[in-house]
Amino acid sequence: MKNIAHIENDLETKFGVPRQSGLVDAVESRIVFEPEYRNPEALRGMEGFSHLWLIWDFSESHRSQWSPTVRPPRLGGNKRMGVFATRSPFRPNPIGLSSVRITGIDLQTPEGPIIHVAGADLKNGTPIFDIKPYLPHIDCHPDAQGGFAEETAQQEELEVEGLETLSHLFTPKQLEALQGILASDPRPHYHDDSERIYGIQYAGTDVRFKVCNNKLIITE
C-alpha cells in the first residue's frame, strides 16, 4: 500500500477530531497528492461527483498486537464489542473509511491538483491510501440498520459559551467549524467531571474548556 495523498486542515491532534465523517460539515480540508500522483489526468471526470470515499491510514493508532474486542466510547468505554462490529481505529489493519463532500477541485497549483472537501474526520497530515467516488444509487441504503451505534446516536448537542471571545483568532469559517466540533462534545463519553479542563489544538491555538450541565464553557 502506498500513500497517494495526505489531508491538510486545522485539526492538529486526535482529540477534537469529529467522531465520524459528515458530523461537522463546516470542517474544511485539502487533499494534497504525493509527488508521484500529481497528475491532473487522474482526476478526470471527478467534477461530476458531489462526494468521495477516502480510504486512509489510522497513522497514530498502529499497534503490534490486536484484540478481538474493543471498548466503543459511545457505550461508556466499559462494554466490549467485537472489533469488526465497530469503527475503532485499533484494528488488525488500521484503515479508515470516510465519506466527504467535494467543495472544489483545483487542477493546476504549485502542489499539483488539490481536492477541497468538507466534513472530514481526519487530523491534519493523515495519509490517504485511495480515493473513490461516492455513488448514491449504490452506496446509499435507506433501509440499513445501525445496530448498537444507532441506539446511541441520538446525542443532544452542547451549548457552547464563550466562542465570541475567540473571534480575533479565527476566520468566520474556522469559528463555525470549531462551534460544531465543541457542540458535538469531543470528550470521551465516560467522562463526567464538571471541573475537569480539556483542551484541543485547533488552527494553531490551544482552546481549553470544561463541560457542566450540557453547557461547554471556553475557559482559556
Secondary structure, DSSP 8 states (H G I E B T S, - for coil): ----EEEESSB-SSTTS-SSTTSSTT-EEEEEE-GGG--GGGGTTGGG-SEEEEEEE-TT---SS--SEE--GGGTTTS-EEGGGS--S-SSS-EEEEEEEEEEEESSSTTS-EEEEES----TT-EEEEEEE--HHHH--TT---HHHHHT------EEESGGGGTTTS-HHHHHHHHHHHHT--S-TT---TT--EEEEETTEEEEEEEETTEEEE--
